[in-house]
Amino acid sequence: MQATPLSYSGISSALLYGALALIPLAYSFVSIDPGLHIRCIILALLVTLLAAAVLVRLRRQSAEVADWWRNGIVYAQGLFVLLMAIALPQALSISEAGFDLARTALLFSLLALAGMLQPADELAEDRVIKTLLCGIGILCIITVFQWADYRTDPSTVRSLNSISGTLGNKNLLSSYLAIAFGFVVYALLNFSAAWRLLAASTAGVSIAIIVLLQSRAVWLALLAGLFVCGLAAVLTGRKTPFQLPRVGLAALAALIVAGIIAGVTLTDSSRYGVETPTSRLLSVTNTQRGTSAEMRLTVWKKTLQMASEHPLGVGPGNWKFHLPAYGTEGMWSEQGERHYIRPHNDFLWVLAEGGIAAFLSYAAGFLLAYLYCWRRLLRADSAREGMLVLAMLCGLTVYLVDACFSFPKERFAHQSLLIIIFALAAAGHYKDRAAQTRSTSYVLQATLAASCLMIGLAAFLLGIERYGAEASAREALVLRNVEGAEDRLISTFEAGRSQWYTLDPSATPLAWYSGVAHFVQGEYQQALQYFREAHRAHPNHLHVLNNLATASQKTGDIDGAITYYERALVISPNFAEAATNLCAIYYNLGDYHKAMQVLLSCKPEEAHERYNQYLIRVKQKLH
């Protein structure tokens, strides 16, 4: 028996999927990360409204809600949220752990609400894809304008990173377009003329952008997605794509070829100092010292070590605090100028932060999505339905491969695409069953809806709090480049101070910036207080340790200064600044042998003036 349609189901579905499809366009000009918190606020508000609508409907008891939310994907994601919550006590930073958990729970709530509001029918699926296509089209237009600006601005040689659409990073833009590419192709081959025109232009521009932005992981992911589609079609014996009109196939092939040619042609390596697509592709196997591939392998090894030492996880959002403790020698973060925020592998990230059980539940959601897609492909009774399933398989595969080299789990735009794929897979799994609506107790439905409501409210309030604090932090960071603006910097930080936002996006504690401002003004005691606060926020941050040691020395705590310098050198033995400062202490104490020992144990790869000066002075004293 078909589920009784809700009188507001059309509005609810449009609101739900419209927000998911258009969420990448949400952008803030006043925050440091232009998309993270503003998208959190929007999705949290959406969850709150939809959960409230479900509760009102259940209260009236005049109709049943859709019931396909009772499926393995939702159960697996719900278990994942629970296990990440269990890992919360392990966290060093509750503010980061709380936000990461709220984000995870918010996305689970969206998936569950989709199962309670969205009927599983072809018309609803096409509405979702049309909305998604509109969002991708707008994103492509924005990117084209950025590229034009990049090409025509003669005043500066700008990085390809400036071409990011509204996603803040070129690799994130590429991966988003790649995940959605299968749905764009589906629209091109199945919708009416106007929609096909939009899909055709979007497909061509998407391919050009993906080639142009040179993300090797995305190239690999898209190839893997297309391969899986072809393999699935062959294994099921349907070969749906090859039954389409030749005109459609020729148009698709032409668009892909044209997009590739355009991307290669527009890559002006001689002018902009970027690699050609060919050399970029060949560099994927280069694991020599200092390359991105070598750095990534090093980070993954340390992440596995972290996971083995913390079987219950280090707590959501807390990987970045623990990684430096495993040493930074030979890494890009060795001198404290760069910081690793994420391991660039979502599965290792989950394993380290949530433990093995959370990892298994997280992976189970993807395996079940593949299973549901496979079953639906076997039952598909039309080329149109078969192509939709292939589009879902393509998007899911692209996401999975990209997640092995990037961090789509962190970004709401990518998660919104994943929710759409999960929702379509789960809805299709129950589409042909005799009864879409099963007898579900009012208590169970109301409990789920109420839980989603509370999650939405909590995430909304947390997002608002962090958004305001980040906006203040951005304003204060601008003042760092203004000479004599230390007092304004401190007051701006204090005005936006929040216990739920203690780090900037580079994982540097905000208190550290205030400490530096006080230190520059000679207010060493106040600086020490802020550096101690920064140390509580991130105990393994090299510059926090170094400045805390320096402030301790300035206030007469020599033993404390030595302790903090030594801790910094344990993390990074070649951290020249800390080694030089520790050497200076021993030099002033007259212990020249220890001073020399400190210098010789540090081997900075780049020239460091103070280090070289003290090396000469200590040698003179010893001789």
NUGU-683197 format. One record per residue (C-alpha): x, y, z. Coordinates in steps of 0.1 Angstrom, whole numbers, padded with zeros to 4 digits, always signed. Layout:
XYZ
...
This chain:
+0000+0000+0000
+0014+0034-0010
+0021+0059+0018
-0006+0085+0022
+0010+0116+0008
+0014+0145+0032
-0004+0177+0022
+0029+0196+0027
+0051+0168+0012
+0058+0188-0020
+0068+0219+0000
+0089+0198+0025
+0106+0179-0003
+0114+0211-0022
+0127+0227+0010
+0148+0197+0019
+0164+0189-0014
+0165+0225-0025
+0187+0234+0005
+0209+0203+0000
+0214+0211-0037
+0220+0248-0033
+0240+0247+0000
+0273+0251-0019
+0262+0286-0029
+0260+0298+0007
+0290+0321+0012
+0301+0345+0038
+0325+0375+0032
+0330+0382+0069
+0343+0348+0082
+0377+0332+0078
+0362+0300+0063
+0336+0314+0038
+0314+0284+0039
+0317+0262+0070
+0297+0280+0096
+0272+0297+0074
+0262+0264+0058
+0260+0248+0092
+0235+0275+0103
+0214+0270+0072
+0213+0233+0074
+0206+0234+0112
+0177+0257+0106
+0164+0234+0079
+0166+0204+0102
+0148+0223+0129
+0119+0233+0106
+0115+0199+0090
+0116+0181+0124
+0090+0204+0138
+0068+0198+0107
+0070+0161+0112
+0061+0164+0149
+0031+0186+0141
+0019+0160+0115
+0024+0131+0139
+0005+0150+0166
-0025+0155+0143
-0024+0118+0133
-0043+0125+0101
-0018+0109+0078
+0013+0087+0079
+0048+0099+0072
+0070+0081+0047
+0086+0051+0063
+0117+0043+0042
+0139+0059+0069
+0140+0025+0085
+0169+0012+0065
+0204+0000+0070
+0221+0033+0058
+0202+0054+0084
+0209+0028+0111
+0246+0027+0103
+0249+0065+0103
+0229+0067+0135
+0253+0042+0151
+0282+0062+0138
+0269+0094+0155
+0265+0074+0188
+0300+0060+0187
+0315+0094+0180
+0296+0107+0210
+0310+0079+0231
+0345+0091+0220
+0338+0126+0231
+0354+0122+0266
+0387+0114+0250
+0389+0149+0234
+0415+0175+0244
+0393+0203+0230
+0356+0201+0238
+0348+0231+0215
+0362+0213+0184
+0348+0180+0195
+0314+0195+0201
+0312+0212+0167
+0324+0181+0148
+0299+0159+0166
+0271+0184+0160
+0280+0184+0123
+0279+0146+0121
+0246+0145+0140
+0231+0172+0118
+0239+0153+0086
+0224+0121+0101
+0192+0141+0109
+0189+0153+0074
+0191+0118+0061
+0166+0105+0086
+0142+0134+0078
+0145+0127+0041
+0133+0092+0048
+0103+0106+0067
+0093+0133+0042
+0103+0122+0007
+0081+0098-0012
+0101+0072-0032
+0089+0080-0067
+0104+0089-0101
+0089+0124-0100
+0105+0133-0067
+0138+0119-0079
+0138+0141-0110
+0129+0172-0089
+0160+0165-0068
+0183+0162-0098
+0168+0193-0115
+0174+0214-0084
+0209+0200-0081
+0216+0208-0118
+0206+0244-0112
+0230+0247-0083
+0259+0232-0103
+0251+0255-0132
+0253+0286-0110
+0285+0273-0094
+0301+0268-0129
+0291+0304-0139
+0308+0318-0108
+0339+0297-0115
+0341+0309-0151
+0341+0345-0140
+0369+0337-0115
+0389+0321-0143
+0384+0351-0165
+0396+0374-0137
+0425+0351-0131
+0435+0352-0168
+0431+0390-0174
+0446+0405-0142
+0480+0417-0153
+0490+0431-0119
+0498+0399-0102
+0505+0363-0109
+0478+0345-0090
+0476+0309-0079
+0451+0284-0093
+0438+0283-0057
+0420+0316-0064
+0396+0296-0086
+0374+0279-0061
+0338+0289-0069
+0321+0293-0035
+0339+0263-0020
+0370+0280-0008
+0395+0255-0023
+0401+0244-0059
+0403+0208-0050
+0370+0209-0032
+0354+0226-0062
+0368+0199-0085
+0356+0170-0063
+0321+0185-0059
+0317+0188-0096
+0330+0153-0101
+0307+0137-0076
+0277+0154-0092
+0288+0147-0128
+0268+0115-0131
+0236+0133-0123
+0244+0160-0149
+0248+0133-0175
+0215+0117-0164
+0198+0151-0169
+0214+0155-0203
+0201+0122-0216
+0167+0121-0200
+0151+0155-0195
+0134+0179-0218
+0152+0202-0243
+0157+0232-0220
+0171+0210-0192
+0193+0192-0217
+0207+0224-0229
+0216+0234-0193
+0230+0199-0186
+0251+0200-0217
+0267+0233-0209
+0272+0223-0173
+0288+0190-0182
+0312+0206-0206
+0322+0234-0183
+0325+0209-0154
+0350+0187-0173
+0370+0218-0183
+0372+0230-0147
+0382+0196-0134
+0410+0193-0159
+0421+0230-0154
+0423+0228-0116
+0447+0199-0117
+0435+0178-0087
+0450+0144-0093
+0428+0128-0067
+0397+0141-0085
+0409+0128-0119
+0415+0094-0104
+0381+0095-0086
+0362+0105-0117
+0379+0078-0138
+0370+0052-0111
+0334+0064-0110
+0330+0060-0148
+0347+0026-0147
+0324+0014-0120
+0294+0026-0140
+0306+0007-0171
+0314-0024-0151
+0280-0024-0133
+0262-0021-0167
+0281-0050-0181
+0277-0072-0151
+0240-0067-0150
+0237-0073-0187
+0216-0042-0192
+0242-0019-0209
+0217+0009-0205
+0240+0037-0218
+0244+0020-0251
+0207+0018-0257
+0203+0055-0258
+0199+0075-0291
+0232+0079-0309
+0227+0117-0309
+0227+0118-0271
+0258+0096-0269
+0276+0116-0296
+0267+0149-0278
+0280+0135-0244
+0313+0123-0259
+0318+0156-0277
+0312+0175-0245
+0337+0154-0226
+0363+0157-0253
+0357+0195-0257
+0359+0199-0219
+0392+0181-0217
+0407+0201-0247
+0395+0233-0232
+0410+0225-0198
+0443+0216-0213
+0444+0246-0236
+0435+0271-0209
+0463+0258-0187
+0490+0284-0195
+0520+0269-0176
+0545+0294-0191
+0526+0324-0179
+0512+0312-0145
+0539+0288-0134
+0516+0258-0131
+0523+0223-0143
+0508+0210-0175
+0480+0184-0170
+0503+0157-0184
+0532+0164-0160
+0507+0168-0132
+0493+0134-0139
+0527+0117-0141
+0538+0133-0108
+0513+0112-0089
+0539+0084-0085
+0566+0108-0072
+0571+0099-0035
+0605+0116-0031
+0613+0135+0000
+0593+0167+0003
+0566+0159-0023
+0529+0160-0014
+0527+0122-0019
+0555+0115+0005
+0540+0139+0031
+0507+0123+0028
+0521+0088+0033
+0540+0100+0064
+0508+0115+0078
+0488+0083+0072
+0515+0062+0090
+0513+0085+0120
+0475+0084+0119
+0475+0046+0120
+0499+0048+0149
+0476+0072+0167
+0446+0048+0160
+0465+0018+0174
+0473+0037+0206
+0438+0050+0210
+0414+0022+0202
+0384+0043+0214
+0396+0073+0194
+0410+0106+0204
+0376+0123+0202
+0358+0140+0173
+0376+0169+0158
+0408+0162+0178
+0431+0145+0153
+0449+0178+0147
+0459+0182+0184
+0475+0147+0186
+0494+0145+0153
+0523+0167+0163
+0530+0145+0193
+0541+0118+0169
+0568+0140+0155
+0571+0165+0127
+0607+0158+0116
+0610+0160+0078
+0574+0172+0074
+0561+0205+0061
+0551+0214+0096
+0586+0210+0110
+0593+0247+0115
+0558+0255+0127
+0549+0275+0097
+0523+0250+0085
+0499+0228+0104
+0482+0196+0095
+0445+0200+0101
+0433+0167+0087
+0450+0135+0074
+0435+0138+0039
+0419+0105+0042
+0384+0104+0058
+0385+0068+0067
+0418+0070+0086
+0404+0102+0101
+0373+0084+0115
+0394+0055+0127
+0417+0078+0147
+0390+0100+0161
+0362+0075+0167
+0380+0042+0170
+0375+0009+0152
+0338+0006+0159
+0330+0040+0146
+0351+0033+0115
+0332+0001+0108
+0298+0018+0112
+0309+0046+0089
+0321+0022+0063
+0289+0002+0066
+0268+0031+0053
+0288+0032+0021
+0287-0006+0016
+0249-0006+0021
+0245+0022-0004
+0264+0001-0029
+0242-0029-0021
+0210-0009-0025
+0221+0005-0058
+0231-0029-0071
+0198-0044-0061
+0179-0016-0077
+0200-0019-0109
+0191-0056-0111
+0154-0047-0108
+0155-0016-0131
+0127-0019-0157
+0137+0011-0179
+0168+0027-0193
+0159+0059-0174
+0159+0041-0140
+0191+0022-0149
+0209+0054-0158
+0198+0070-0125
+0213+0041-0106
+0245+0044-0126
+0247+0081-0118
+0243+0072-0081
+0271+0046-0084
+0293+0071-0102
+0288+0098-0075
+0293+0073-0047
+0325+0059-0062
+0339+0094-0069
+0332+0104-0033
+0348+0073-0019
+0380+0076-0039
+0382+0113-0032
+0377+0106+0005
+0409+0085+0004
+0430+0116-0005
+0409+0145+0006
+0384+0156+0033
+0348+0157+0019
+0336+0145+0053
+0343+0179+0067
+0325+0200+0041
+0287+0205+0041
+0285+0209+0004
+0300+0174-0003
+0280+0159+0025
+0248+0173+0010
+0256+0154-0022
+0263+0123-0002
+0229+0126+0016
+0212+0129-0018
+0229+0097-0030
+0221+0079+0003
+0185+0091+0002
+0180+0080-0034
+0196+0046-0027
+0175+0040+0003
+0142+0052-0013
+0149+0031-0043
+0156+0000-0022
+0120+0001-0009
+0104+0015-0041
+0091-0018-0054
+0080-0033-0022
+0044-0042-0016
+0042-0018+0013
+0063+0013+0015
+0047+0023+0048
+0049-0003+0076
+0034-0001+0110
+0057+0021+0130
+0048+0032+0165
+0040+0068+0172
+0066+0068+0200
+0094+0057+0177
+0086+0082+0150
+0081+0110+0175
+0113+0102+0193
+0133+0103+0161
+0117+0136+0150
+0122+0151+0185
+0159+0140+0185
+0164+0157+0151
+0147+0188+0164
+0171+0190+0194
+0201+0183+0171
+0190+0210+0148
+0185+0236+0175
+0219+0227+0191
+0237+0229+0158
+0220+0262+0150
+0230+0278+0182
+0265+0265+0180
+0268+0276+0144
+0257+0311+0153
+0281+0313+0182
+0311+0301+0162
+0302+0323+0132
+0302+0354+0153
+0334+0345+0170
+0351+0337+0137
+0340+0370+0122
+0356+0388+0151
+0387+0367+0147
+0390+0376+0110
+0387+0413+0118
+0414+0409+0145
+0438+0390+0122
+0436+0418+0096
+0450+0441+0124
+0481+0419+0127
+0494+0436+0095
+0487+0471+0109
+0516+0486+0128
+0508+0498+0163
+0474+0481+0163
+0481+0457+0191
+0455+0472+0215
+0428+0471+0189
+0437+0435+0180
+0434+0424+0217
+0401+0442+0222
+0387+0428+0190
+0396+0393+0200
+0381+0399+0234
+0349+0412+0219
+0344+0380+0200
+0357+0356+0226
+0338+0323+0228
+0345+0291+0246
+0331+0273+0215
+0356+0289+0191
+0391+0288+0204
+0411+0281+0172
+0414+0297+0138
+0411+0274+0107
+0449+0267+0108
+0445+0252+0143
+0463+0281+0159
+0447+0292+0192
+0432+0326+0192
+0447+0333+0226
+0482+0330+0210
+0476+0360+0189
+0466+0381+0219
+0496+0368+0237
+0519+0379+0209
+0503+0414+0209
+0509+0417+0246
+0545+0404+0242
+0553+0430+0215
+0541+0457+0239
+0564+0444+0266
+0535+0432+0288
+0551+0398+0296
+0529+0388+0324
+0497+0393+0304
+0514+0376+0275
+0522+0346+0297
+0485+0343+0307
+0474+0342+0271
+0501+0318+0261
+0490+0294+0289
+0455+0296+0277
+0467+0289+0241
+0486+0259+0255
+0455+0245+0271
+0437+0249+0237
+0465+0232+0217
+0492+0216+0239
+0513+0205+0209
+0514+0237+0188
+0551+0245+0181
+0547+0283+0183
+0526+0282+0214
+0552+0261+0231
+0580+0284+0219
+0563+0316+0229
+0551+0302+0262
+0587+0293+0270
+0599+0328+0260
+0573+0345+0281
+0582+0322+0310
+0618+0332+0307
+0609+0369+0306
+0590+0365+0338
+0618+0347+0356
+0607+0311+0352
+0638+0296+0336
+0630+0260+0345
+0596+0264+0329
+0611+0279+0298
+0635+0250+0294
+0607+0225+0298
+0586+0241+0271
+0615+0245+0247
+0624+0209+0252
+0588+0198+0246
+0589+0218+0213
+0621+0201+0203
+0607+0166+0211
+0579+0173+0187
+0602+0189+0161
+0639+0182+0167
+0649+0206+0138
+0627+0235+0150
+0655+0261+0147
+0637+0289+0166
+0632+0268+0197
+0667+0253+0195
+0682+0287+0193
+0662+0301+0222
+0671+0271+0244
+0707+0274+0234
+0706+0311+0244
+0694+0301+0279
+0722+0277+0284
+0747+0302+0269
+0736+0329+0294
+0739+0303+0322
+0774+0295+0311
+0767+0259+0302
+0783+0260+0268
+0784+0222+0264
+0747+0219+0267
+0742+0249+0245
+0763+0232+0218
+0745+0199+0223
+0712+0216+0217
+0724+0233+0185
+0740+0201+0171
+0709+0181+0177
+0690+0205+0155
+0696+0204+0118
+0675+0230+0100
+0673+0225+0063
+0671+0262+0056
+0695+0289+0067
+0686+0304+0101
+0706+0336+0110
+0703+0334+0148
+0711+0297+0148
+0743+0303+0129
+0752+0332+0150
+0749+0312+0183
+0767+0283+0167
+0797+0306+0161
+0795+0322+0195
+0793+0288+0214
+0822+0274+0194
+0843+0304+0204
+0835+0298+0240
+0844+0262+0239
+0877+0269+0222
